[in-house]
Amino acid sequence: MSGSWLSKARLAATVSAALTCLAAQAPLAQPAQDSGAGAAPVAPAPAGVENAQRAWQNWTLNCQGCHRLDGSGSDATAPGIAGTVAKFLLVPGGREYLIRVPGVATSPLSDADLAEVMNWMLWRFDKEHLPASFQPYTAAEIAPLRARPLRLEASQMRSSLLHQAEAAAAK
Protein backbone atom coordinates (compact mmCIF):
# COMPACT_ATOMS: atom_id res chain seq x y z
CA MET A 1 0.00 0.00 0.00
CA SER A 2 1.66 3.26 -1.07
CA GLY A 3 1.80 6.24 1.27
CA SER A 4 0.01 8.42 -1.27
CA TRP A 5 -2.91 6.03 -1.60
CA LEU A 6 -3.13 5.63 2.16
CA SER A 7 -3.12 9.41 2.65
CA LYS A 8 -5.92 9.82 0.12
CA ALA A 9 -7.94 7.05 1.77
CA ARG A 10 -7.53 8.68 5.18
CA LEU A 11 -8.51 12.07 3.73
CA ALA A 12 -11.59 10.57 2.10
CA ALA A 13 -12.62 8.90 5.35
CA THR A 14 -12.08 12.13 7.30
CA VAL A 15 -14.06 14.21 4.80
CA SER A 16 -16.85 11.65 4.73
CA ALA A 17 -17.09 11.69 8.51
CA ALA A 18 -17.05 15.51 8.57
CA LEU A 19 -19.76 15.73 5.93
CA THR A 20 -21.93 13.28 7.83
CA CYS A 21 -21.44 15.24 11.04
CA LEU A 22 -22.12 18.58 9.36
CA ALA A 23 -25.19 17.29 7.56
CA ALA A 24 -26.61 16.16 10.87
CA GLN A 25 -25.94 19.56 12.45
CA ALA A 26 -26.77 21.95 9.61
CA PRO A 27 -28.34 20.49 6.48
CA LEU A 28 -27.75 22.31 3.22
CA ALA A 29 -31.38 22.78 2.32
CA GLN A 30 -34.20 23.13 4.76
CA PRO A 31 -37.39 21.28 3.92
CA ALA A 32 -40.13 23.46 2.51
CA GLN A 33 -43.47 23.68 4.27
CA ASP A 34 -45.43 20.48 3.99
CA SER A 35 -48.31 20.87 1.57
CA GLY A 36 -50.16 18.13 3.40
CA ALA A 37 -49.44 15.29 1.00
CA GLY A 38 -46.54 13.04 1.98
CA ALA A 39 -43.00 14.18 2.70
CA ALA A 40 -42.08 17.83 2.45
CA PRO A 41 -40.14 18.69 -0.71
CA VAL A 42 -36.59 20.03 -0.38
CA ALA A 43 -36.10 23.75 -1.02
CA PRO A 44 -34.70 24.47 -4.47
CA ALA A 45 -30.95 24.93 -4.91
CA PRO A 46 -29.70 28.44 -5.58
CA ALA A 47 -29.49 29.72 -9.15
CA GLY A 48 -26.71 28.05 -11.11
CA VAL A 49 -26.46 25.10 -8.73
CA GLU A 50 -27.73 21.86 -10.20
CA ASN A 51 -26.69 19.76 -7.21
CA ALA A 52 -26.12 21.53 -3.88
CA GLN A 53 -24.70 18.40 -2.26
CA ARG A 54 -22.06 18.08 -4.99
CA ALA A 55 -21.23 21.79 -4.75
CA TRP A 56 -20.82 21.47 -0.99
CA GLN A 57 -18.57 18.44 -1.38
CA ASN A 58 -16.44 20.24 -3.99
CA TRP A 59 -16.22 23.24 -1.63
CA THR A 60 -15.19 20.95 1.22
CA LEU A 61 -12.49 19.19 -0.78
CA ASN A 62 -11.11 22.18 -2.68
CA CYS A 63 -11.83 25.41 -0.80
CA GLN A 64 -12.64 24.84 2.85
CA GLY A 65 -9.07 23.95 3.80
CA CYS A 66 -7.98 27.56 3.32
CA HIS A 67 -11.24 29.50 3.71
CA ARG A 68 -12.43 27.43 6.69
CA LEU A 69 -15.78 25.77 7.24
CA ASP A 70 -17.53 29.05 8.05
CA GLY A 71 -15.81 31.11 5.32
CA SER A 72 -13.87 33.17 7.87
CA GLY A 73 -10.46 32.44 6.29
CA SER A 74 -7.28 33.47 8.05
CA ASP A 75 -4.34 35.77 7.51
CA ALA A 76 -2.10 32.74 7.07
CA THR A 77 -4.12 30.95 4.39
CA ALA A 78 -6.82 32.79 2.49
CA PRO A 79 -9.03 35.81 3.13
CA GLY A 80 -12.45 35.47 4.65
CA ILE A 81 -15.38 35.32 2.28
CA ALA A 82 -18.30 35.19 4.71
CA GLY A 83 -20.32 38.38 4.42
CA THR A 84 -18.07 39.85 1.73
CA VAL A 85 -17.70 37.60 -1.32
CA ALA A 86 -20.82 38.82 -3.16
CA LYS A 87 -19.73 42.45 -2.73
CA PHE A 88 -17.30 41.87 -5.58
CA LEU A 89 -20.28 41.47 -7.90
CA LEU A 90 -21.28 45.07 -7.17
CA VAL A 91 -18.25 46.71 -8.81
CA PRO A 92 -16.72 46.59 -12.29
CA GLY A 93 -14.09 43.85 -12.52
CA GLY A 94 -15.21 42.14 -9.33
CA ARG A 95 -17.02 39.26 -10.98
CA GLU A 96 -13.95 38.46 -13.07
CA TYR A 97 -11.67 38.86 -10.05
CA LEU A 98 -13.47 36.08 -8.17
CA ILE A 99 -12.57 33.57 -10.88
CA ARG A 100 -9.03 34.84 -11.47
CA VAL A 101 -7.82 34.61 -7.85
CA PRO A 102 -5.10 31.96 -7.68
CA GLY A 103 -6.96 29.30 -5.67
CA VAL A 104 -9.99 29.50 -7.95
CA ALA A 105 -8.24 29.81 -11.30
CA THR A 106 -5.90 26.90 -10.58
CA SER A 107 -8.52 24.66 -8.98
CA PRO A 108 -8.55 21.07 -10.26
CA LEU A 109 -12.35 21.30 -10.72
CA SER A 110 -13.83 21.32 -14.21
CA ASP A 111 -15.20 24.63 -15.46
CA ALA A 112 -18.77 23.40 -14.89
CA ASP A 113 -18.06 22.20 -11.35
CA LEU A 114 -16.20 25.41 -10.56
CA ALA A 115 -19.12 27.51 -11.80
CA GLU A 116 -21.46 25.49 -9.59
CA VAL A 117 -19.20 25.89 -6.54
CA MET A 118 -18.91 29.64 -7.11
CA ASN A 119 -22.68 30.03 -7.40
CA TRP A 120 -23.20 27.90 -4.28
CA MET A 121 -20.49 29.77 -2.37
CA LEU A 122 -22.00 33.18 -3.15
CA TRP A 123 -25.40 31.96 -1.93
CA ARG A 124 -24.02 30.13 1.10
CA PHE A 125 -21.62 32.76 2.42
CA ASP A 126 -23.03 36.11 1.31
CA LYS A 127 -26.55 35.90 -0.11
CA GLU A 128 -27.44 39.22 1.56
CA HIS A 129 -25.10 41.05 -0.84
CA LEU A 130 -26.09 39.17 -4.00
CA PRO A 131 -27.44 41.74 -6.45
CA ALA A 132 -31.02 41.21 -7.57
CA SER A 133 -29.70 41.08 -11.14
CA PHE A 134 -27.19 38.30 -10.35
CA GLN A 135 -26.60 35.96 -13.27
CA PRO A 136 -25.05 32.63 -12.24
CA TYR A 137 -21.56 31.79 -13.43
CA THR A 138 -21.41 29.34 -16.33
CA ALA A 139 -18.69 26.98 -17.50
CA ALA A 140 -18.34 29.08 -20.67
CA GLU A 141 -17.65 32.18 -18.57
CA ILE A 142 -15.23 30.40 -16.24
CA ALA A 143 -12.91 28.96 -18.91
CA PRO A 144 -11.38 32.17 -20.33
CA LEU A 145 -11.14 33.86 -16.92
CA ARG A 146 -9.24 31.09 -15.21
CA ALA A 147 -6.80 31.01 -18.13
CA ARG A 148 -5.52 34.37 -16.85
CA PRO A 149 -4.94 33.78 -13.12
CA LEU A 150 -3.92 36.63 -10.88
CA ARG A 151 -0.66 36.25 -9.04
CA LEU A 152 0.98 38.84 -6.81
CA GLU A 153 -1.59 41.51 -7.68
CA ALA A 154 -4.52 39.52 -6.23
CA SER A 155 -4.28 40.96 -2.72
CA GLN A 156 -4.01 44.56 -3.86
CA MET A 157 -6.86 44.09 -6.35
CA ARG A 158 -9.01 42.56 -3.61
CA SER A 159 -8.48 45.57 -1.36
CA SER A 160 -9.22 48.00 -4.15
CA LEU A 161 -12.41 46.23 -5.26
CA LEU A 162 -13.72 45.91 -1.70
CA HIS A 163 -13.00 49.60 -1.09
CA GLN A 164 -15.00 50.46 -4.24
CA ALA A 165 -17.86 48.21 -3.11
CA GLU A 166 -17.94 49.80 0.34
CA ALA A 167 -17.90 53.29 -1.19
CA ALA A 168 -20.73 52.39 -3.57
CA ALA A 169 -22.80 50.95 -0.70
CA ALA A 170 -22.31 54.12 1.34
CA LYS A 171 -23.86 56.29 -1.38
C-alpha positions, 0 to 999 in steps of 0.5 A, spaced: 500 500 500 503 506 497 503 512 502 500 516 497 494 512 496 493 511 504 493 518 505 488 519 500 484 514 503 484 517 510 482 524 507 476 521 504 474 517 510 475 524 514 471 528 509 466 523 509 465 523 517 465 531 517 460 531 511 456 526 515 457 530 522 455 537 518 449 534 515 446 532 521 448 539 524 446 543 519 443 540 512 444 544 506 437 545 504 431 546 509 425 542 507 419 546 505 413 547 508 409 540 507 403 541 503 399 536 506 401 530 501 406 526 503 414 528 505 415 535 504 419 537 498 426 540 499 427 547 497 430 548 491 438 549 490 440 556 488 441 559 481 446 556 477 447 550 482 444 543 479 446 539 485 447 543 492 450 536 495 455 536 490 457 543 490 458 542 498 462 536 497 467 540 492 467 546 496 469 541 502 475 538 498 477 544 494 476 550 498 474 549 505 481 547 507 484 555 506 477 559 507 475 554 513 468 551 514 464 558 516 468 562 510 472 566 515 479 564 512 485 566 516 491 571 515 495 565 514 491 561 508 486 565 504 481 571 506 475 570 509 469 570 504 463 570 509 459 576 508 463 579 503 464 575 497 458 577 493 460 584 494 465 583 488 459 582 484 457 590 485 463 593 482 466 593 475 471 587 474 469 584 481 465 578 478 472 576 473 476 577 479 473 572 483 474 567 478 481 569 477 484 569 484 489 563 484 486 558 488 480 558 484 483 559 477 488 553 478 482 549 482 482 542 479 475 542 478 472 542 471 469 549 469 462 546 470 463 544 477 467 550 478 461 555 476 457 550 480 461 551 486 462 559 485 454 560 485 453 555 491 459 559 495 456 566 493 449 563 496 451 560 502 456 565 504 453 572 502 446 571 499 445 578 503 449 582 498 447 578 492 445 583 487 437 582 484 440 582 477 445 576 479 446 571 473 449 565 475 456 563 473 457 558 467 462 553 464 463 558 458 464 564 462 469 560 467 474 557 462 477 564 459 477 567 466 481 562 469 486 562 463 488 568 466 490 567 473 492 573 478 498 572 481 501 577 486 496 583 484 490 579 487 491 581 494 491 589 492 486 588 487 481 585 492 483 591 497 481 596 491 475 592 489 472 591 496 473 599 497 470 600 491 464 596 493 464 599 500 464 606 497 458 604 492 454 601 498 455 608 502 452 612 497 
